Amino acid sequence: MADPQTVFSRPQTLVDRPWHFCPGCHHGIAHRLCAEVIAEMGLQERTVGVGSVGCGVFSYEYFNFDGIGPSHGRAPAVATGVKRVLPDHLVFTYQGDGDLAAIGTTEMVHTAVRGELITIIFINNTVYGMTGGQMAPTTLMGQVTTTSPFGRESQQAGYPVQVCEMLATQKGAAYIARAALFNPAQVNRAKKCIRKAFETQIQGLGFSLVEILAACPTNWGMSPLEACRHVETGMVPVFPLGEYKVPGGGQ
Ligand SMILES: Cc1ncc(C[n+]2csc(CCOP(=O)(O)OP(=O)(O)O)c2C)c(N)n1
């Protein structure tokens, strides 16, 4: 019988080591959710994680399954190759907004258009976190960053890119959802979305992506709690949560 005191344990898919992430950063929660789902689906020996350049770059230090590190933005192209060679494997990328929606826009869009059987876990924290908080394509209007010291304004920098809305219009995309991690209920919801995305891939139904709205207290100049509130009140109105496309759901 299970120890009644045990309310939580580390999944085998995570290495037993402390995160390098800043206090209040949501990357650690997102890593954990991916690892938990892979463990629960029994896919530890049949998974390849494709990392990215950014604060998620050390994912191979934490995930206890195979991984590969591509150059900046190219994760979906690398994942395409891996999946085509290992079609029985779960192959997913883990990418920030600078990586996915700036330098890697081409790879992201065409991977979805081709309906590649991979999953993208997209961490949207509205800044280039690792390099010091520069403006990203998802930076909110008016948001002050190190490269938009007076706040993002549309004439010079356009508008926040809405990845889920864009990719959900593509035939090759089967499951597209946006989740967040600002409270425990949202964390549970995000985990369900990751599970559905991975199941979509394993069932061969098409391309899948889960966008996760994530806090970056360090670069936002906020406490971890303030940053959670900002995700809920500042980001969610611009990036509404929900399932944008589900298998068999049309488009
Ligand atoms: C080809 C190339 N260009 C630029 C960089 C510098 N660089 C490293 S991380 C990064 C931004 C990452 O931001 P994001 O993808 O949003 O991830 P985060 O760090 O916020 O999680 C950049 C521009 C690089 N490593 N390689």
The ligand as a MOL file (V3000), in Angstrom:
LIG
                    3D

  0  0  0     0  0            999 V3000
M  V30 BEGIN CTAB
M  V30 COUNTS 26 27 0 0 0
M  V30 BEGIN ATOM
M  V30 1 C 21.2250 32.2750 -33.9580 0
M  V30 2 C 21.1100 32.8870 -32.5680 0
M  V30 3 N 20.6360 34.1560 -32.4530 0
M  V30 4 C 20.5140 34.7140 -31.2450 0
M  V30 5 C 20.8780 34.0340 -30.1150 0
M  V30 6 C 20.7720 34.6880 -28.7670 0
M  V30 7 N 19.6470 34.2200 -27.9670 0 CHG=1
M  V30 8 C 19.8100 33.2740 -27.0140 0
M  V30 9 S 18.4070 32.9740 -26.1480 0
M  V30 10 C 17.5550 34.1300 -27.0430 0
M  V30 11 C 16.1190 34.4670 -26.7490 0
M  V30 12 C 15.3270 33.3780 -26.1620 0
M  V30 13 O 14.0760 33.8690 -25.7940 0
M  V30 14 P 12.7980 32.9600 -25.7490 0
M  V30 15 O 12.7920 32.0250 -26.8920 0
M  V30 16 O 11.6210 33.8450 -25.6190 0
M  V30 17 O 12.9990 32.0530 -24.4600 0
M  V30 18 P 13.0670 32.4430 -22.9070 0
M  V30 19 O 14.5320 32.6520 -22.6240 0
M  V30 20 O 12.2390 33.6700 -22.6760 0
M  V30 21 O 12.5140 31.2520 -22.2110 0
M  V30 22 C 18.3800 34.7210 -28.0020 0
M  V30 23 C 17.9480 35.7800 -28.9310 0
M  V30 24 C 21.3690 32.7110 -30.2820 0
M  V30 25 N 21.7130 31.9650 -29.2200 0
M  V30 26 N 21.4610 32.1650 -31.5150 0
M  V30 END ATOM
M  V30 BEGIN BOND
M  V30 1 1 1 2
M  V30 2 1 2 3
M  V30 3 2 2 26
M  V30 4 2 3 4
M  V30 5 1 4 5
M  V30 6 1 5 6
M  V30 7 2 5 24
M  V30 8 1 6 7
M  V30 9 2 7 8
M  V30 10 1 7 22
M  V30 11 1 8 9
M  V30 12 1 9 10
M  V30 13 1 10 11
M  V30 14 2 10 22
M  V30 15 1 11 12
M  V30 16 1 12 13
M  V30 17 1 13 14
M  V30 18 2 14 15
M  V30 19 1 14 16
M  V30 20 1 14 17
M  V30 21 1 17 18
M  V30 22 2 18 19
M  V30 23 1 18 20
M  V30 24 1 18 21
M  V30 25 1 22 23
M  V30 26 1 24 25
M  V30 27 1 24 26
M  V30 END BOND
M  V30 END CTAB
M  END
